[in-house]
Amino acid sequence: MGLLSPRYARNGEAHVKLNGLQAQMKRQIDRKVEKGVYIFEAIPCPVCQSIEFDPLAEQDRYGLHFPVVICRGCGLVQTNPRMNQTSYDEFYNAEYRRLYEGSAAPTDGSFALQYERGKQLFHSVVRYFTRPPADYFVLEVGCGSGGVVKYFQEQGCRVKGIDLGEEYLLHGRQKHGLDLTPGTLADLALEEAPDVIIYSHVMEHILDPTAELALVRHHLAPGGLLCIEVPGVRFVQHAYDGDFLRMLQNAHTFHFTLQSLTNLLGVNGFMRLAGDELVRGIFTPAPGGKGGLGLVNEAASIRAFLDALESEYMLLAGLARMREGAFPQAAMIFSQLTGIAPESSYAYRCFALALRRMGREKDAVRIEEMIDQVYAVSGRPQ
Ligand SMILES: [Zn+2]
C-alpha cells in the first residue's frame, strides 16, 4: 500500500498558512534535517513490537520531513523513523512553540483553551470519584500554564502541574497562583500519591510511552485514575475540516484512535473505564497488571477509514476548484483520485458519480452540466 494520496508525498510545501516567524522556523528545521543535525531513528512499534509498517505520509502540514506509517501488527499510526530524544529536545527548545503557535510566549488565549479542556475533562472524570473532590490530589504532566488544573482546583481538588516550558509555568504561577513546577514524571519527588494523573495533548509527543506509563503506575494512588487526551484520528472531520494532512505536525510521534490508545494502555497494564474518539480516555490500573489485556488490530479498518476520508477530501477540493472555474486543476485532482488521465471526461464523470454517492445530487448535476460545457469546444478541459 502506498501513501494516502499524492499530496502526502514530500514536496516541502506548507499545507497551512505560515506567518513570518513560522516560515523562518520551518526553514531552520529543514536545514537541520538536511545537515543531519536532527537525527531520525527507526523503532519497533511500542504497542506490539512489530517492525512491519505501511506508509501513509512523507511530510507534515508544514511540509517538513515526517514519515507517518501504520503498524501492521496493531494499527497504531506513528511517525517512524522519528527524531531521537536529543533532536526533539533541541526542537522543543529552539522551534516548537514558535512554529506551532506562531509566537514564543504564553497567551491568555492558550490558557483559556486549556481551562475549557479542564472543564470538560473534570465532568468526564468526576463520575468515577468515590470521595468529594476536596479529597482528590490531581497531577497534570505537561501542564503548560495550567488552565486544565485551574478548573480542577476551582472544583475543590488539590492540584499540581509539571512541564518543561518555564515561561508557561511562570505565567500560570504569577497570573493564576497555581502550584506548577519544572520537570517530568521521571524526576518528580511527591509527598503524596496523586489520585488522578492527567496528560492533556501530551502523550502524542512522548517518545517512550512504555517507560512513561511505568512511572504513572509507580506514582498513581491505588485505584487511581489516568486521564489522557490526544488528537483523535477518527475525529479529523470535526477538528481539521476532514483533512488528515492538517492534523500531521512534526512534534507528534503517535496519531491515536480510541482503540490504539486503549491498546497502548492495555499492554502497559491499564484498563479503560470510558473513552471517545476526541480522543479522551479514562483509565485505571488493571487488576492483572502489565500485559493482562489483549489488543485489537485495527490496521485494516484505520487504513480504510483514512482512504475514505482522503477521497472525500479530494472530491470536495475538486468541487471547490470547479466552482472557481479552475477546470484543469479540478481535472488533476479527479485524475489523481481515479487514475484516469486528466484529459478524459471520464475523470469528471467518476467525480459526478462519487458526489451522487455522497448524497450531493445537486452538485453532481451541476458537474455533469459543466462537463458538457468544458468539453464542448475542443474535447479537452479548457
Ligand atoms: Zn503495533
Residues whose N, C-alpha, C, O or C-beta is under 5 A from the ligand:
A	BS01	ZN	C45 V47 C48 Q49 S50 C71 G73 C74 G75 L76
